[in-house]
Amino acid sequence: MKLLLPLFIGVLLSADSGHAASADLKVPPEIRQALRDSGKFHEIAKVADLPPGVLKAITNGGNIMANPGEDWQVTDVIQPGKELPGRRLIWAATDGAHCVVHFESGGIAHSFHVSVLELRKGEPRELWSYGGRPLPELKNLASFLEALGKK
């Protein structure tokens, strides 16, 4: 047992260090192609500025998300008298045909998400999504595309 503990700790430490976002972001080639012309994208700073239907699509019908830097419900411990959104926008960008949204969600497990949506008439359609551990290297659309090997 004494021999296994250092091995187990080593595996845990190596599993969470030194990995690039691109290892986790297995985006299909057709979606990479759609995002290729990053010059057409503009950043979205507030949830209210997301294209119609995007918030509903990425939150499974929810309609509430905090703006970057605002208070939100990061844990599952709810403070009396404080009703906060369970999600917070990190960044988003759109070119009018597609929208990329990076946000975090709280609760029993704090997780991070990236969604790529196609903006169609009617409801946006999610083409690809990631949910899981933090990806601190994804600070904006440019870093997302760089992680995909686009730049």
C-alpha positions in Angstrom: 0.0 0.0 0.0 2.9 2.4 0.8 4.3 1.8 -2.7 0.9 2.5 -4.4 0.2 5.9 -2.7 3.1 7.8 -4.3 2.2 6.3 -7.6 -1.4 7.3 -7.2 -0.5 10.9 -6.2 1.9 11.1 -9.1 -0.9 10.1 -11.5 -3.3 12.6 -10.1 -0.7 15.4 -10.3 0.3 14.6 -13.9 -3.3 14.3 -15.0 -4.0 18.0 -14.2 -0.8 19.7 -15.2 0.8 20.7 -18.5 -2.1 19.8 -20.8 -3.2 22.1 -23.6 -6.8 23.1 -24.2 -6.6 21.6 -27.6 -6.3 18.1 -26.1 -9.7 18.6 -24.5 -11.3 20.6 -27.4 -11.9 17.9 -30.0 -13.8 20.2 -32.4 -14.8 18.5 -35.7 -13.1 19.9 -38.8 -16.3 21.3 -40.3 -16.8 23.4 -37.2 -13.2 24.6 -37.3 -13.8 25.6 -40.9 -16.8 27.6 -40.0 -14.8 29.5 -37.4 -11.8 30.1 -39.6 -12.4 33.7 -40.5 -12.1 35.2 -37.0 -11.9 38.7 -38.4 -15.7 38.6 -39.0 -16.4 37.9 -35.3 -17.0 40.6 -32.7 -17.0 40.1 -29.0 -20.1 40.2 -26.8 -19.6 41.8 -23.4 -23.0 41.2 -21.8 -25.5 38.4 -21.6 -28.2 40.8 -22.9 -26.2 41.2 -26.1 -26.2 37.5 -27.0 -28.1 36.7 -30.2 -31.7 35.8 -29.7 -32.2 32.2 -28.5 -28.6 31.6 -27.6 -29.0 31.8 -23.8 -32.0 29.4 -23.9 -30.0 27.0 -26.1 -26.9 26.8 -23.9 -28.8 26.6 -20.6 -31.3 24.0 -21.5 -34.2 26.4 -21.5 -32.9 28.7 -18.7 -32.9 32.4 -19.2 -30.6 33.7 -16.5 -26.9 34.2 -16.5 -24.6 36.7 -14.8 -22.4 39.0 -16.8 -18.6 38.7 -16.5 -17.5 39.9 -13.1 -20.9 39.9 -11.5 -22.0 37.9 -8.5 -23.4 34.4 -9.2 -24.2 31.1 -7.4 -20.8 29.4 -7.7 -21.6 26.6 -5.1 -24.7 24.7 -4.1 -24.9 26.6 -0.8 -27.6 29.2 -1.2 -27.5 32.2 1.0 -30.8 33.3 2.4 -32.2 36.4 0.7 -29.7 36.2 -2.2 -31.1 34.8 -5.4 -28.2 34.6 -7.8 -27.8 33.1 -11.3 -26.3 29.6 -11.5 -24.2 30.5 -14.5 -21.8 33.3 -15.4 -20.6 34.5 -18.9 -16.8 34.5 -19.3 -16.8 35.7 -23.0 -18.8 35.3 -26.2 -18.3 36.2 -29.9 -20.4 36.1 -33.0 -20.1 36.7 -36.7 -23.8 36.7 -37.3 -23.8 33.1 -38.6 -22.2 31.5 -35.6 -21.8 32.2 -31.9 -19.1 31.0 -29.5 -20.0 31.2 -25.8 -17.6 30.4 -22.9 -19.3 30.3 -19.5 -19.1 28.7 -16.1 -21.8 27.0 -14.0 -22.0 26.5 -10.3 -23.7 24.1 -8.0 -22.4 20.9 -6.5 -19.6 21.0 -9.2 -18.2 24.2 -10.6 -17.7 23.6 -14.3 -16.7 25.4 -17.4 -18.4 25.3 -20.8 -17.7 26.3 -24.4 -20.5 26.1 -27.0 -20.4 26.8 -30.7 -23.9 27.5 -32.2 -25.1 28.0 -35.7 -27.5 31.0 -35.8 -30.4 30.0 -37.9 -33.8 31.6 -38.4 -35.8 30.6 -35.4 -33.8 28.7 -32.8 -30.0 28.6 -32.7 -28.6 25.1 -33.2 -25.7 23.9 -31.0 -23.0 22.4 -33.2 -20.5 21.5 -30.5 -20.0 21.9 -26.8 -17.4 21.2 -24.1 -18.2 21.0 -20.4 -15.7 20.2 -17.6 -12.6 21.4 -16.0 -11.4 25.0 -16.2 -9.6 26.0 -19.3 -7.8 29.2 -18.1 -6.0 29.6 -21.4 -9.3 30.4 -23.1 -9.5 34.1 -22.4 -11.3 35.1 -25.6 -12.1 33.9 -29.1 -8.6 34.4 -30.3 -7.2 32.1 -27.6 -9.9 29.6 -28.3 -9.0 29.5 -32.0 -5.3 29.3 -31.1 -6.0 26.3 -28.9 -7.7 24.7 -31.9 -4.6 25.3 -33.9 -6.2 28.0 -36.0 -3.6 30.7 -35.7 
